[in-house]
Structure formats: structure tokens, C-alpha cells
Amino acid sequence: MDLFDVRQVGRVRARTVRLLFLLSLLICVASARAQDAPDKAADKTPTKAAEAKEAPPQLDAPGVYRRTLKSTAWSRHPVAGGGISEGTAWVLDAEKGLLVTNEHVVAGVDEVDVFFPVAKDGKTVLDQAFYLNEVKPLVGRVIDRDTKVDLALVKVDAVPKDVIALPLAAESPEPGQRVFTLGSQPQGSEGMWIFTTGEVRQVYRRSHARGHVARMVETQLPTNPGNSGGAVVNDRAEVVAVVEGAATDARLVSVFVDIHELRDYLKQSVPLADPKTANDYNTRGTRRHDEGRHDAAIADYTESLRLNPEQPIVLTNRGWAFYANEDYDAALADFEEALGKDREFGSAYEGRGTTYREMGKYDQAIKDLTHAIRLDPNDPGLYQRRATAYELDSQLKNALADRNRAVQRDDSNFDYHYQRGQTLRKLRQFDEALEDFQRAASLAPASAAVCYEIGYVYQDRKDYAQAVFFYDLAIKRDDTIASFYNNRGLCKTELKEYPGAAQDFLKAIELRPDHAPYHRRLGIVFHEAGQDEIALKHFNKAAELDPVDTDTYHWRAKSHDALGNKDEAAADRKKAKE
């Protein structure tokens, strides 16, 4: 090797040493950064491995049952007219005592009895009588409810110590995925805490039992009344849906409220379980007012005003709740106090005007509603309210002008067309009325009320056969409205179809036994049919219910004449004149 080669080797070795030193330094720096990195990452976004560790373990079916049993409750309460409403609930937050169920499970009540599973000798008690006779139920207070998704939030003061909450799944289940539910006491079962499994068919938006459309989970998991409100869980016992109550004509098809609908509902309702601020109470009061829980809404609005008295919006909200309770004096006081705080607060003028309308003070009502319209001339609802005031004050042309304005601003509103049709019928503009009712029917094809109103138009036109046709349709869609039978009975009377007319008036009386005109009209049918002894019984009942109805005495006199009761007939005619 010559001198040149030796020098070259030396330079190469020197470069190598320097490169190794730099590489070693970089490795040390990278190692130090790596030691710091896990803590920072853990504070922000967990790794997939961390997520896997935090996720609940996968369970077999008996494991899912045991886990779900610790979170399921039986809900029951008496209903008006007798009977008991029962359903299932599940624990969302054990520490706060929050449970979830269906709105229809707790409909119409503020409190329900809540029972959790009880174990004796290491086994869960499955006998309903044991719970009813030996277990004191917890009081579940209904915090919030929403008919659109058929969900409700219930709160108990404390859950039993062994009760734990169910976690919520991050996503909807997938078709083919196995799911489970535990019902407190489903119909058809004689025991309790009944466990069921099935597979998901699809997840999509569709109608449910309350008539609204929401994102639902369709499954092959069979459920029955009593399952309503229960949690639908995956094989990690995570909630993926809530049992609803939608019935389908297909076999083995059930639909449940999807987890995304549940999460959206809980974002709104959970903060209302323990309101702190004036705004919290106002928000909860508004939701309760929308639910028809007006007393509870008034209590919340009152607390909001205690925390902050300078709120015209809350005074107005409370005024509307008093109005809904038909406490018109209290409603007026709130609307007037709101206007004292803000003279240009349109909703308070609307509320006061609407209250005056219900009190029969039409001039004051029209004045206030006109002021509200001046402040918001594009609100069609204000024209509708004023139109009703005009109509009640027999100013039909002014009412029609306002109903026209409402329709011009919102042509797709069922009520606007329906009510304009009624006004047009009263003005005897029958063709225009039918056009409005037909438009209303296109917006609500299943409406029984529209069929009734169309029948009413033909009745006013004296086309009684056509009127009967539409009254038939109305009754097929809703057989619980007395006026439907009454009007059909009137048309059949005009057509001299007396047996059918009598049946209609009898049905109207069954639905409204204290309504004197129905008894009088039934008496008229029997008089026209030559059965005056029977007619007298119904005229007597009509006179008992309404002693100042001239028509009743007039027609009863005719029956007395037919039976030869001259003195009684004369007395009735004298009474009619008085």
C-alpha cells in the first residue's frame, strides 16, 4: 500500500467515527422524545391499543344477561279510567339515579313506581307478586320526555348499591349483528326479567309507534308490550338502541330507537335533571310546556324568575302555560308584566290578545294581535289568531282576509287551509271551501276532520246523500267523535232513514251523554217515525239537561199532541214562549 492509500484510509476512518458519533447522538435525542411522547398522546388521542383496553369485554349471551340485569328496572303506574301501564327502563347514570325509558311508558304522569331485580338465595326473584307485596318501589320522577323519538328521562333519589349503569355504544349496530334485550315483564310471559336475542336487519329512518319518523334499528328480535323502554345491547352490553313499540305487519320484525337518536336526546335532556341557572329552568320549563306538563312548566318558569326577575321572555312563557291551564287572569298578569319590561315584546302582545279572545273580549284581542302583527308582519300564525278573533266576533269577511294572508305566507300548512275552508263554508262560498279542504286532505291524507268538513259542505248544500258518504269516511278514520255521528244522523233524518238516524244519535249520546241536543234530535227521529212514547223519554232527558232550550219544548209539545195529551202540549208551548 503506498502513502496515498494510507492517507485515504485514515480520512475514511475519521469520517466514519464522526458519522457514528452523530448517529448515536440522534438516537439518544429520539429516545428522549419517545419517553415524553406517550404521556402527551394519552392526554389527547388514545391509541388503538388503549381504546381496545378501555372497551368492555365481549360476552357470551348468559354474560350479557347477567350484566344487563344489573341495569334494568320495571316501571309501572296507574292510568286514568283504571288499569296499570307497565314498561321497562334502564340505568344511564347510577350515581345521579338517571334512567331511560319510552315516552309512551310514562305518558301523562309525573311519577312512576320503579322496581329493580331482587335476589334471594343467590337467585333472581321472577315472581311479580313478590315485588308488589314485599318490595317498596322507588319513586321515579319524570324529568323530560320527547314524543318525536319516544324517549323519556326518569330520576330516582338513589339506586340499589349493586345497580350499575349501561355504557353507550359509539355507533349504530350493523346488519347481521346479534343484539339482546331484557324486558321487565313482557306480555305473554308469566315471569319477569325476560331475556331475548335476535339479529339486526337494517338501520334507517322510518316511522315509529308515536307516528313520528326517526332513525330506527330494525331487527328480528321479538318484543311485546312490557319490553317498551328497555335497552337493546350488543355483545359487550353496550346500548345500541332502545326498545320502542312500533307494530309491523311482518313477522319477527321489531324496530327500536337508534343510539344516535338516543345520544341527541340525552344531550338535551340530561342537563335538565339538575338545573342550576335561570336559563336552565326556562329551558326545562319550555320543554315541559311543549310536553303538555303545564303545572311543571309553571314551577320551572317561577324558579327561573326567582333567580332573575328581569326576563320578559320567561314571564311570557309562564303566561302561555297559565293560558294552557285556562287560568286567564294569571296569564294576563304575566303578559302585562312582560310588556311593562319591554313595550315592544311581540310575543306578550300575542299572548295577551289570545287570552282576551278566549275571555270573549274581542275588541281588545284584535287590538293586541294587530300590534303583534305590526311588530312581525311575516308571521302567518298571528294572522290566524286574529282571524279566529274576528270570526268569533262575527266579522267573517275580516276573518277570511286574515286567513288569506296566512295561506299566502305558508301554503303548505294544513291548519291554514283547513280553517280557511271552515270560514268559507260559513260564508257559503262552498266551491272555494271544497278547494281548501281538498288541499288540506292532500297535506294530511288520513285526516278524519277533513272528511267531516267536506261532508258539512254538502250538508249545507242540502246534498244529504253525498254528505253521508263523507261522514262515513270520517267515522271509518275516527269512530270516537260524537259530532260525526250527530251530523250523519241529521242527514239521515232529512233522507227519512229513521232507523239509521236513531242509531247515529244513540252513538253520539253514548260518546257525550250530557249533551242535550243529541237527546232532542233522537226524540225528533222517534216522533217522525210515529213512536211518540219513546220520543217523550228523550225530550224529557233533553229538557232535564237544558231547561231553557226552546226547541225541546216545541218538539215535546208535538209528541204530546200526537198522544192526545192536550194539557201537557199546552204547557210545553207556554214554556217555549217563556
C-alpha positions in Angstrom: 0.0 0.0 0.0 1.5 3.4 -1.0 1.5 6.6 1.0 -1.6 7.9 -0.8 -3.6 4.8 0.1 -2.7 5.0 3.7 -3.9 8.6 3.9 -7.1 7.8 2.2 -7.9 5.0 4.7 -7.2 7.4 7.5 -9.6 10.0 6.2 -12.3 7.3 5.7 -11.9 6.1 9.3 -12.1 9.7 10.6 -15.3 10.3 8.7 -16.7 7.0 9.9 -16.1 7.9 13.6 -17.7 11.3 13.2 -20.8 9.7 11.5 -21.1 7.1 14.2 -20.9 9.8 16.8 -23.7 11.9 15.1 -25.9 8.8 14.7 -25.5 7.9 18.3 -26.5 11.5 19.3 -29.6 11.4 17.1 -30.6 8.0 18.6 -30.3 9.5 22.2 -32.5 12.5 21.3 -35.1 10.4 19.6 -35.2 8.1 22.6 -35.7 11.0 25.0 -38.6 12.4 22.9 -40.2 8.9 22.7 -40.2 8.8 26.5 -42.1 12.1 26.7 -44.5 11.2 23.8 -46.8 8.6 25.4 -48.0 10.9 28.2 -48.8 13.7 25.8 -50.6 11.3 23.5 -52.6 9.8 26.3 -53.8 13.3 27.2 -55.2 13.8 23.7 -56.0 10.9 21.5 -55.7 7.3 22.8 -54.0 4.8 20.6 -56.0 1.8 19.1 -54.4 -0.4 21.8 -55.5 1.9 24.5 -59.1 2.0 23.1 -59.1 -1.8 23.0 -58.2 -1.9 26.6 -60.9 0.6 27.6 -63.7 -1.1 25.6 -65.9 -3.5 27.6 -65.0 -7.2 27.1 -67.0 -9.3 24.7 -69.5 -11.6 26.5 -71.5 -14.7 25.7 -75.3 -14.5 25.9 -75.5 -15.5 29.6 -72.9 -12.9 30.4 -74.9 -10.2 28.6 -77.9 -11.3 30.5 -76.2 -11.0 33.9 -74.6 -7.7 33.0 -77.9 -6.2 31.7 -79.9 -7.5 34.7 -77.8 -5.2 37.0 -79.1 -2.2 35.0 -82.7 -2.9 34.2 -85.8 -1.8 36.1 -89.6 -2.4 36.0 -91.7 0.8 35.6 -95.5 0.9 36.4 -98.1 3.5 37.2 -102.0 3.6 37.3 -103.7 5.1 34.3 -106.9 7.2 34.1 -110.0 5.0 33.9 -108.4 2.2 35.7 -105.6 -0.2 34.8 -101.9 -0.1 35.0 -99.3 1.0 32.5 -96.1 -1.1 32.6 -92.8 -0.9 30.9 -89.0 -1.3 31.2 -86.3 1.2 32.0 -82.5 1.0 32.2 -79.9 2.9 34.2 -78.0 5.6 32.3 -76.2 7.1 35.4 -76.3 5.2 38.7 -74.7 8.0 40.7 -77.3 10.5 39.6 -80.1 8.0 39.6 -81.0 8.6 35.9 -83.0 6.0 33.9 -84.1 6.0 30.3 -87.4 4.6 29.0 -90.0 5.3 26.3 -92.2 8.4 26.4 -95.3 6.3 25.9 -94.3 4.3 29.0 -94.6 7.4 31.2 -97.2 9.3 29.2 -99.5 11.6 31.2 -97.8 11.1 34.6 -95.0 12.9 36.5 -94.1 9.9 38.7 -93.8 6.2 38.3 -93.0 3.2 40.6 -89.6 1.7 39.8 -88.5 -1.8 40.8 -85.1 -3.3 40.4 -84.4 -7.1 40.3 -84.1 -8.7 43.7 -82.0 -11.8 44.5 -82.9 -14.4 47.2 -80.6 -17.2 48.0 -78.4 -16.2 45.1 -81.2 -16.4 42.5 -83.2 -13.5 40.9 -86.8 -13.5 42.0 -89.1 -13.8 39.0 -92.5 -13.6 40.7 -94.4 -10.4 40.1 -96.4 -10.8 43.3 -93.2 -10.8 45.4 -92.3 -7.3 44.1 -95.8 -5.9 44.5 -96.3 -7.3 48.0 -92.8 -7.3 49.6 -90.7 -4.7 47.8 -91.2 -0.9 48.4 -90.9 0.7 45.0 -88.6 3.7 44.3 -90.3 6.9 43.2 -89.2 7.7 39.6 -89.8 11.4 38.7 -90.2 12.0 35.0 -87.6 14.7 34.2 -88.2 15.0 30.5 -90.0 13.3 27.6 -90.0 13.6 23.8 -92.7 12.1 21.7 -90.8 12.6 18.4 -88.2 10.0 19.4 -90.4 8.3 22.0 -87.8 8.7 24.8 -88.1 9.9 28.4 -85.6 10.5 31.3 -86.6 9.4 34.8 -84.8 10.2 38.0 -84.8 8.2 41.3 -83.2 9.5 44.5 -80.9 6.5 44.7 -80.5 3.1 43.1 -79.7 -0.1 45.0 -75.9 -0.5 45.7 -75.4 -3.4 43.2 -77.0 -1.5 40.3 -74.7 -0.2 37.6 -75.1 1.9 34.5 -75.1 0.6 31.0 -72.4 2.2 28.7 -73.5 3.7 25.3 -72.1 2.2 22.1 -70.2 4.6 19.9 -72.0 3.6 16.7 -75.2 2.0 15.4 -75.2 -1.8 15.1 -74.7 -3.3 11.6 -77.0 -5.7 9.7 -76.3 -9.2 10.8 -75.0 -8.2 14.2 -76.5 -10.0 17.2 -78.3 -7.9 19.8 -80.1 -8.5 23.1 -82.7 -7.0 25.3 -84.1 -7.6 28.8 -87.8 -6.9 29.5 -89.2 -6.4 33.0 -92.4 -8.4 32.3 -93.3 -8.7 28.6 -96.8 -9.6 27.6 -97.2 -13.3 27.1 -94.7 -14.1 29.9 -95.7 -15.1 33.4 -92.3 -14.5 34.9 -90.1 -11.4 35.0 -86.7 -10.3 33.6 -87.2 -12.0 30.3 -84.1 -12.1 28.0 -84.4 -12.1 24.2 -81.8 -12.2 21.4 -82.0 -11.5 17.6 -80.2 -10.1 14.6 -80.2 -6.6 13.1 -81.9 -6.4 9.7 -81.1 -2.7 8.9 -80.7 0.8 10.4 -82.6 3.6 8.7 -85.2 6.4 9.1 -88.8 5.2 9.4 -92.0 5.8 11.5 -92.4 4.5 15.0 -95.4 3.9 17.3 -95.9 7.5 18.2 -96.3 8.4 14.5 -93.1 10.3 14.0 -90.1 9.5 11.8 -86.7 8.8 13.4 -83.6 6.7 12.9 -84.6 3.2 13.9 -82.9 -0.2 14.2 -85.0 -2.9 12.5 -84.3 -6.4 14.0 -85.6 -9.9 14.1 -85.6 -9.6 17.9 -89.2 -10.3 19.1 -90.6 -7.9 21.6 -94.0 -7.4 23.2 -95.8 -4.8 25.4 -93.8 -4.6 28.6 -90.5 -4.6 26.7 -91.0 -1.0 25.8 -88.2 1.3 27.1 -85.7 -1.5 27.6 -82.1 -1.3 26.4 -81.1 -3.1 23.3 -77.4 -4.1 23.7 -74.6 -5.6 21.7 -72.3 -8.5 22.9 -70.3 -6.0 25.1 -73.5 -5.0 26.9 -73.3 -1.5 25.3 -76.6 0.2 24.4 -77.1 0.4 20.7 -80.9 1.2 20.7 -84.0 1.5 22.9 -87.0 -0.8 22.5 -89.9 1.2 21.1 -93.3 -0.1 20.4 -93.9 0.1 16.7 -96.0 -2.8 15.5 -95.4 -4.1 12.0 -97.5 -6.4 9.9 -94.4 -8.5 9.1 -93.5 -11.5 11.2 -90.5 -11.2 13.5 -89.8 -7.6 12.8 -89.3 -5.1 15.6 -88.0 -1.6 15.4 -86.0 0.3 18.1 -84.7 3.9 18.6 -81.2 4.1 17.3 -78.2 5.1 19.5 -77.7 8.3 17.6 -81.2 9.4 18.3 -80.6 8.5 21.9 -77.4 10.5 22.2 -79.1 13.6 20.6 -81.9 13.3 23.1 -79.6 12.9 26.1 -77.6 16.0 25.1 -80.8 18.0 25.5 -82.4 16.2 28.5 -79.6 15.2 30.9 -78.7 18.8 31.8 -82.3 19.4 32.8 -82.1 16.7 35.5 -80.3 19.2 37.8 -80.9 22.8 36.6 -78.7 25.5 38.1 -79.3 28.8 36.3 -82.3 30.8 35.3 -81.8 29.8 31.7 -81.7 26.1 32.7 -85.1 26.4 34.4 -86.5 28.3 31.5 -85.3 25.7 29.0 -86.7 22.9 31.1 -90.0 24.8 31.5 -90.3 25.3 27.8 -89.8 21.5 27.1 -92.3 20.6 29.8 -94.8 23.1 28.4 -94.3 21.5 24.9 -95.0 18.1 26.5 -98.3 19.4 27.9 -97.0 19.4 31.5 -98.1 22.9 32.2 -98.0 22.8 36.1 -94.5 21.6 36.0 -93.6 24.2 33.4 -95.1 26.9 35.6 -93.0 25.8 38.5 -89.8 25.9 36.4 -90.6 29.4 35.0 -91.3 30.6 38.5 -87.9 29.4 39.7 -86.2 31.0 36.7 -87.9 34.3 37.6 -86.8 34.0 41.2 -83.2 33.7 40.0 -83.6 36.5 37.5 -86.8 38.6 37.7 -85.9 40.8 34.7 -86.9 38.3 31.9 -89.9 39.3 29.8 -89.4 36.1 27.8 -89.9 33.9 30.9 -92.9 35.9 32.0 -94.4 35.4 28.6 -93.6 31.7 28.6 -95.3 31.4 32.0 -98.2 33.4 30.7 -98.7 30.8 27.9 -98.6 28.0 30.4 -101.3 29.7 32.5 -103.2 30.2 29.3 -103.0 26.5 28.5 -104.3 25.8 32.0 -107.2 28.2 31.3 -106.1 30.4 34.2 -106.7 33.5 32.1 -106.3 36.1 34.9 -102.8 34.7 35.8 -101.9 34.6 32.1 -103.0 38.3 31.6 -100.9 39.3 34.7 -97.8 37.7 33.3 -98.2 39.1 29.8 -98.8 42.6 31.2 -95.8 42.4 33.4 -93.7 41.3 30.4 -94.9 44.3 28.5 -94.1 46.5 31.4 -90.5 45.4 31.0 -90.5 45.6 27.2 -93.3 47.6 25.4 -92.2 46.1 22.0 -92.2 42.4 23.1 -94.4 40.9 20.3 -95.0 37.5 21.9 -96.5 39.2 25.0 -99.0 41.1 22.8 -99.8 37.8 21.0 -100.3 36.1 24.4 -102.5 38.9 25.8 -104.5 39.2 22.7 -105.1 35.4 22.5 -106.1 35.4 26.2 -108.6 38.3 25.7 -110.0 36.3 22.8 -110.7 33.3 25.0 -112.3 35.6 27.5 -114.7 37.0 24.9 -113.1 40.4 24.8 -112.8 40.5 21.1 -112.1 44.2 20.6 -109.1 44.1 23.0 -108.0 40.8 21.4 -108.0 42.2 17.9 -106.1 45.4 19.1 -103.3 43.4 20.8 -103.0 40.9 17.9 -102.8 43.8 15.4 -99.9 45.2 17.5 -98.2 41.9 17.4 -98.6 41.8 13.6 -97.1 45.3 13.3 -94.0 44.0 15.1 -93.8 40.8 13.0 -95.9 41.2 9.8 -94.5 38.0 8.2 -95.7 35.5 10.9 -98.7 33.7 9.5 -99.7 32.3 12.9 -100.5 35.9 14.1 -103.0 36.3 11.2 -104.6 33.0 12.1 -105.1 34.1 15.7 -106.6 37.4 14.7 -108.8 35.7 12.1 -110.2 33.5 14.9 -111.0 36.6 17.0 -112.7 38.2 14.0 -114.7 35.0 13.4 -115.8 34.8 17.0 -116.9 38.4 16.8 -119.0 37.5 13.6 -116.7 39.5 11.4 -116.4 36.7 8.8 -115.1 38.9 5.9 -112.2 40.2 8.1 -111.5 36.7 9.3 -111.3 35.5 5.7 -108.9 38.3 4.8 -106.6 37.2 7.6 -106.8 33.6 6.7 -105.9 34.5 3.1 -102.8 36.3 4.4 -101.8 33.3 6.4 -102.1 31.0 3.4 -100.1 33.4 1.2 -97.3 33.2 3.7 -97.4 29.4 4.2 -99.3 27.5 1.5 -98.1 24.1 2.9 -99.8 24.4 6.3 -102.7 22.1 6.9 -104.4 24.2 9.6 -104.4 27.3 7.4 -106.2 25.6 4.6 -108.5 23.7 6.9 -109.5 26.8 8.9 -110.0 28.9 5.8 -112.2 26.2 4.4 -114.3 26.4 7.6 -114.6 30.2 7.2 -115.5 29.9 3.5 -118.2 27.4 4.4 -119.7 29.8 6.9 -119.7 32.4 4.2 -121.5 29.9 2.0 -118.7 30.0 -0.6 -118.9 26.3 -1.0 -116.8 25.7 -4.1 -113.9 27.7 -2.6 -114.3 25.8 0.7 -114.1 22.4 -1.0 -110.9 23.6 -2.7 -109.3 24.4 0.6 -110.5 21.1 2.2 -109.1 19.2 -0.8 -105.8 20.9 -0.3 -105.8 20.1 3.4 -106.6 16.5 2.5 -103.5 16.4 0.3 -101.4 17.6 3.2 -102.9 15.1 5.7 -104.4 12.2 3.7 -105.5 10.4 6.9 -107.4 13.3 8.4 -110.9 12.4 9.6 -111.7 16.1 10.3 -111.3 17.0 6.6 -113.8 14.3 5.6 -116.1 15.7 8.2 -115.8 19.2 6.9 -116.4 18.1 3.3 -119.5 16.3 4.5 -120.6 19.5 6.3 -120.3 21.5 3.0 -122.5 19.0 1.2 -124.9 19.0 4.2 -125.2 22.8 3.9 -125.8 22.4 0.2 -128.6 20.0 1.1 -126.9 17.2 -0.8 -127.5 14.8 2.1 -126.6 11.6 0.3 -123.1 13.0 -0.6 -122.8 14.3 2.9 -123.4 10.9 4.4 -120.7 9.4 2.1 -118.1 11.8 3.6 -119.4 11.3 7.2 -119.0 7.6 6.6 -115.3 8.2 5.7 -114.8 10.4 8.7 -116.2 7.8 11.1 -114.1 5.0 9.5 -111.0 7.1 10.3 -112.1 8.1 13.8 -115.1 6.5 15.4 -114.8 8.4 18.7 -116.1 11.8 17.7 -119.8 12.4 18.7 -120.3 15.3 16.2 -119.5 12.9 13.3 -122.4 10.7 14.2 -124.7 13.6 15.0 -124.3 15.2 11.6 -124.7 11.9 9.8 -127.8 11.4 11.9 -129.2 14.8 10.8 -128.6 13.9 7.2 -130.3 10.5 7.5 -133.2 12.2 9.2 -133.6 14.5 6.2 -133.4 11.4 4.0 -136.1 9.8 6.2 -133.7 7.0 7.0 -135.0 6.9 10.6 -133.5 3.7 11.9 -130.1 4.7 10.8 -130.5 8.2 12.1 -131.6 6.8 15.5 -128.5 4.6 15.7 -126.3 7.6 14.9 -127.9 9.7 17.7 -127.6 6.8 20.1 -123.9 6.6 19.4 -123.5 10.3 19.8 -125.3 10.1 23.2 -123.0 7.2 24.2 -120.0 9.4 23.5 -121.5 12.6 25.0 -124.4 11.5 27.3 -124.8 15.0 28.8 -125.3 16.9 25.5 -129.0 17.9 25.4 -129.3 18.5 21.6 -128.4 14.8 20.9 -131.3 13.6 23.1 -133.7 16.2 21.4 -132.7 15.0 17.9 -133.2 11.4 18.9 -136.6 12.4 20.1 -137.4 14.1 16.8 -136.5 10.9 14.9 -138.8 8.8 17.0 -141.6 11.4 16.6 -141.1 11.5 12.8 -141.2 7.7 12.9 -144.5 7.8 14.8 -143.1 6.4 18.0 -144.0 9.3 20.3 -143.9 7.5 23.6 -140.2 6.7 23.1 -139.8 10.3 21.7 -141.1 11.7 25.0 -138.4 9.9 27.0 -135.7 11.6 25.0 -137.4 15.0 25.0 -137.7 14.7 28.8 -134.0 14.0 29.1 -133.1 16.9 26.8 -135.2 19.2 29.0 -133.6 17.9 32.1 -130.1 18.6 30.7 -131.0 22.0 29.2 -134.2 23.5 30.8 -134.1 26.7 28.6 -133.9 25.1 25.2 -137.0 26.3 23.3 -136.7 23.7 20.6 -137.1 20.8 23.1 -140.4 22.1 24.4 -141.6 22.8 20.9 -141.0 19.2 19.8 -142.2 17.7 23.0 -145.5 19.5 22.6 -145.8 17.9 19.1 -145.4 14.4 20.7 -147.9 15.2 23.4 -150.3 16.3 20.6 -149.8 13.0 18.8 -150.6 11.1 22.0 -153.6 13.3 22.8 -152.0 14.9 25.9 -153.5 18.4 25.2 -152.8 19.9 28.6 -149.2 18.8 28.5 -148.8 20.1 25.0 -150.2 23.5 26.0 -147.9 23.6 29.0 -144.8 23.0 26.8 -145.9 25.6 24.3 -146.2 28.1 27.1 -142.8 27.1 28.4 -141.3 27.6 25.0 -142.7 31.1 24.8 -141.3 31.9 28.2 
